[in-house]
Amino acid sequence: MNMISFFSAMVQAGTPLLFATVGEIFSQKVGHLNLGLEGMMLMGAVTGFAVGYGTSNPLLAIVAAALAGMAGALIYAIITVSLKANQEVTGLTLTIFGTGYASFAGNKYVGYKLPEGVSSVFAKTPFPILSDIPVIGEIFFDQSILVYFSYVMVIFLGIVLYKTKYGLNLRMVGENPAAADASGINVNRYKYFYILLGGALSGLGGAFLSLSYIPVWQENITAGKGWIAVALVIFATWNPYRAIVGSYFFGGLDIIGYRLQKFELPIPIYIINMLPYAATILVLVLMSIKKSKENKAPGSVGKAYFREER
Amino acid sequence: MKKLVILFLVLAMVSTMILGCSSDNGDNGNGNGTEEQLVVGFIYVGPTNDGGYTTAHDNGRLFMEQELGDKVKTIYKESVPEDKGEVVKVIREMVDQGAEIVFATSFGHMDGLIEAAAEFPEVTFSHCSGYQTADNATNYFGRMYQARYLSGIVAGMKTETNKIAYVAAFPIPEVIRGINAFTLGAQSVNPDVEVHVRWTNTWYDPASEKAAAEALLDEGCDVTAQHQDSTATMVAAEEAGAFSIGYNVSSEEAVPKAYMTAPLWNWGEYYLTAVQEVLDGTWTNTPYWGGMYEGIVTLDELTALAPEGAAEAVEAAEQKIVSGDFDVFYGPVLNQAGEEIVKAGEKMSDADMLSMNWFVKGVVGTIPASN
C-alpha cells in the first residue's frame, strides 16, 4: 500500500467532515445541538454546484454554498432560538428539508459537469514552496484550495474560541446563558451568529464534495457524512483542533476498507465501516469515566434559554 | 408577535400541504384511456431523472409509447420503495386508473407484484430482475454480460499496465457475471490482462465509489470499469489521467477526458415487445432474458479516446454474439484456481450463469464468503 497516497486521500476524505464538524462545534458551543448538518451540507453542495454551473465563477459558487448553509441554519435558529422549539426535532426536520431541497434543486443537474474554469480552481493544486517538503508537503500541500482554506479556518476559529473575548463570551453563552445574560452579553445575538457560522461551514463542507471531490452533480452526494460529523463533535470533545485529527481519522477509516481489500484479510468490510461509530462510543465512555470538565458538552446544549425563567 | 409568526408558519404549512396534495403524484396523463387504448403502468424505484437506472427504464417507456402511438397510454409512479405493501398499493391505484399491464422495475418490488397478480388475475404483470412467476405474471432482464464483454475488449486494448480497475457494488451473481464477462472480453484481445475488483457494498454512493476507484488507480490500474450507478469512478479515473468504461448511460459529457464507452440498457425493446404481445393477445408468462440480438443491451458508441482498432474488434465480436455463433461463457473457461469450469466446445447454461459465484482466471479479488 502506497502510504503517501493513502494519507493524501485521507485528508481529502476528511475535509468535508472537518468543515461540518467545526461548524457544529461552534453551534453546540453556544448551546445548540443542530442535527441538520446533513441537510445544510446538501443545501450548500447543490447551491454551490448550481451557481458554479450557471455563472462559471468559482468565488460566487463558494459564497453561494456558504449562504445556502446559512439559510438552512437561519431556519433552525429562528425556530430554536426565537421560538424556543425542541432542538433535536428541528434539526432532524432540517435534514429532511435540506435533502429534499437538494433533490429538487439538483434534479436538472444530475450527471452534469462543472465548467472547466470552476472545477480547475478547486482541483488539487500544489501549494507553492510548502508542497516541496518531502512527505508532509505531498500529503497536506498537494490538495484543493478548499483544503488549504480549512487549515486556516480551523486555526483562526481556534484562536477566536480560546484566546479572545468573543470566544470567552460564546463559551459562557453555551455553558450558562443566564449568567452570560446577567453579565451583559446579548445571548440571542451570539446564538444566531454562531449557529449561522455553523451553517456556513456545513455548506462549505457540502460544496467541497460537489465542487472539488466529485465535480459532477449526483443525488445525495453527502451520503450520511453529516451524521458522521455529529458523532465527530463528540469524538473531538468540542475542540476544533482535535476535530482536525478526528476528521482525518474518520476520513481515513472511510477509505481504508478499499485499500485493505487488496490483502484479502478475513475482516468483513462492514466491521471497518462500523469503526467510526464504535470509536465515538468509546470516546463517550472514556469521557464519562474521566469526568473531566474540559471535555464535557457545553452546559446548556439542547436546552432553550427562557430569559423570563432566570 | 410570536403568535403572528406561528400563525404565519402554520398557514404556510397548510397551503403547501394543499398544493402538494392537489398535484398528480407524478402520474403522467389522466390514465383513463379511451376504449381502444391500452393503459400501461410502470413502477420505478428512483426518480425518472436519476441519470442512471431509472432514467434508462423511463427512456424505454417513452420509446414504447412513441412506437405504439395512440394504441397505448402510459402511467408511472416514481420512487416506489421496495416494500410489499407500498407496491400493492401503487398497483391498486394503477389498476383503478385502467392499467392492464404493469411493469415493476426493481428486484424488491417482486413480492408486492406477485401478491397483486393474485388479486387482479385479469391484469398482466412483469417484473425486472426477479425470479417468481404466476399465470399472469412473469419477469424480465437482459444479458448485460454480452455488452460488458464488448466493453472489456475496449479496456483490454487500452491498458498499458495490463491492470484494469473494476469498482463493483455487491457480490451477487449479476455483478460477478459482469466482472467475468468483462475479464473474458479483455483477455480475448490481451491475454496478460488482470482485472482488479473492489467491492463498495452500495449501488450508489459517489464518495465511496471514488475512494474505491482511487485505491485501485494508486495500485497501478490505468483503465476503470464499474458496476455502480454514479460517475464517481470515472471522475477518479479522469483526475488520475486514466481512462474509463461507464455503465447505464453515456457519460461523455460528464467525463470527457476519460470516457471511452459504456454498456447500456435499452429497455424499450422489451417494453415494446411485451406490450405488443398483450395487444395481440399472444402474451405468455415465459421469463424474458434478452441480449444483444434482441437489442435490449448495447455498447455505447466508442469515443475518440478508445484505442485504435477497438471499433473493428468490438464490431467483429458483436457480430458473432448477435448471430449466435458465440456467447461469452463458451468453453474453455477457467476459474481463478485454473480449474476448467466450462470445457472446450461446451457452453454454460443460463441456470449456471444466473447463479454464478466464482471468478474467472485473471480476476484479482475475492468474493466475500458470506455470500
HADDOCK unambig.tbl for C-alpha pairs under 7 A between the chains (distance, minus, plus):
assign (segid A and resid 107 and name CA) (segid B and resid 49 and name CA) 6.93 0.50 0.50
assign (segid A and resid 110 and name CA) (segid B and resid 50 and name CA) 6.61 0.50 0.50
assign (segid A and resid 110 and name CA) (segid B and resid 51 and name CA) 5.97 0.50 0.50
assign (segid A and resid 111 and name CA) (segid B and resid 51 and name CA) 6.07 0.50 0.50
assign (segid A and resid 111 and name CA) (segid B and resid 254 and name CA) 6.17 0.50 0.50
assign (segid A and resid 112 and name CA) (segid B and resid 254 and name CA) 5.70 0.50 0.50
assign (segid A and resid 113 and name CA) (segid B and resid 254 and name CA) 4.99 0.50 0.50
assign (segid A and resid 214 and name CA) (segid B and resid 232 and name CA) 6.42 0.50 0.50
assign (segid A and resid 214 and name CA) (segid B and resid 235 and name CA) 6.64 0.50 0.50
assign (segid A and resid 216 and name CA) (segid B and resid 254 and name CA) 6.47 0.50 0.50
assign (segid A and resid 218 and name CA) (segid B and resid 230 and name CA) 6.99 0.50 0.50
assign (segid A and resid 221 and name CA) (segid B and resid 206 and name CA) 6.25 0.50 0.50
assign (segid A and resid 223 and name CA) (segid B and resid 205 and name CA) 6.23 0.50 0.50
assign (segid A and resid 255 and name CA) (segid B and resid 211 and name CA) 5.72 0.50 0.50
assign (segid A and resid 258 and name CA) (segid B and resid 198 and name CA) 6.49 0.50 0.50
assign (segid A and resid 258 and name CA) (segid B and resid 212 and name CA) 5.14 0.50 0.50
assign (segid A and resid 258 and name CA) (segid B and resid 215 and name CA) 6.30 0.50 0.50
assign (segid A and resid 259 and name CA) (segid B and resid 215 and name CA) 5.56 0.50 0.50
assign (segid A and resid 261 and name CA) (segid B and resid 198 and name CA) 6.91 0.50 0.50
assign (segid A and resid 262 and name CA) (segid B and resid 365 and name CA) 6.91 0.50 0.50
